[in-house]
Amino acid sequence: MKVFINKRIPEIGINMLKESGLEVFIPDHDNLSREEWISYCKSHDMILSVGTEFKYDKDFFNECPDVKAIALYSVGFDHVDIQEANSRKIPVGNTPDVLSKATSDVAFLLMQSVARRASYNFEKVKSGNWGDFDPLHALGQELYGKTLGIFGLGRIGFEMAKKSKTAFDMEIIYHNRHRNEDAEKELGAKYVSFEELISTSDVLSIHANYKPEQKELFNASVFEKMKENAIFINTARGGFHNQKDLYDALAEHKIWGAGLDVTNPEPIYKDDPILELSNVCVLPHIGSATLEARNGMAKIAAENLIAFLKGVRMPACANPEIYSDNS
């Protein structure tokens, strides 16, 4: 069987695929057009998909009827029409767990960077504008004993909550589709309604899996209800927030600051006015950008395809329901 990988991944994953007897093809350039991408997908049995620029929707599955399995090099799978994959009995693998610590590290970093206006002050230093001591200029805020609200307290959210509890003794509240009893027991986390989450949090951090019905859930009406000292953190998907509304809320001091590892749109436009604000830190989607996490992702993605090759269940599958008939 042949595997198409649209961008080069760490060698550990590539070597695993080759050693299992799979034929691996990686194009010699990353910026594929949709036409090029489709043509490669058509001629391969399996796909190891890197990035989210291409959508695995009904059109894709109609154009590439011979694709038998997809392994995503990501945790999120919102760019895949799972229902369509299910109807064709195509397993879709993802890479949970391995990047939970790395991504939560970035959320934790953003929280502190925004709280102390680190990006703004670093730019001052780089521009030679250190300035004289001013007791009132660009003051930050401390996080000790504040309330951290988690939207989507899964693996990554749990790691963020644990760090915040340990470092700053923050109170943890969360809103989920389901209760997280482990977080409640270990961290004293309290389940709250969405309304209470947005009105009570001093820091509100998004860690949920994105779904289309949640598009721009965090918009003007939500920012209006948040505390004036609130810090908004998004390391999940840019689609969760309306970026213009977020800018307005920050510029009008309706909320205190924002830290983003994901933007809407992504990549962010270089002239986006949000980048000019002193109470904002934006990173270029680097949540999983560690050697350990990226190697782990490559390993899991390869394991998913090797499992399919062997005729067994993918160890990390985004649509395990396709196996229900055989379980």
Secondary structure, DSSP 8 states (H G I E B T S, - for coil): -EEEESS---HHHHHHHHHTT-EEE--S-S---HHHHHHHHHT-SEEEE-SSSS-BSHHHHHH-TT--EEEESSS--TTB-HHHHHHTT--EE---STTHHHHHHHHHHHHHHHHTTHHHHHHHHHTT---S--TTTT-----TT-EEEEES-SHHHHHHHHHHHHHH--EEEEE-SS--HHHHHHH--EE--HHHHHHH-SEEEE-S---GGGTT-BSHHHHHHS-TT-EEEE-S-GGGB-HHHHHHHHHTTSSSEEEESS-SSSS--TT-GGGG-TTEEE--S-TT-SHHHHHHHHHHHHHHHHHHHHTS--SSBS-GGGGTTT-
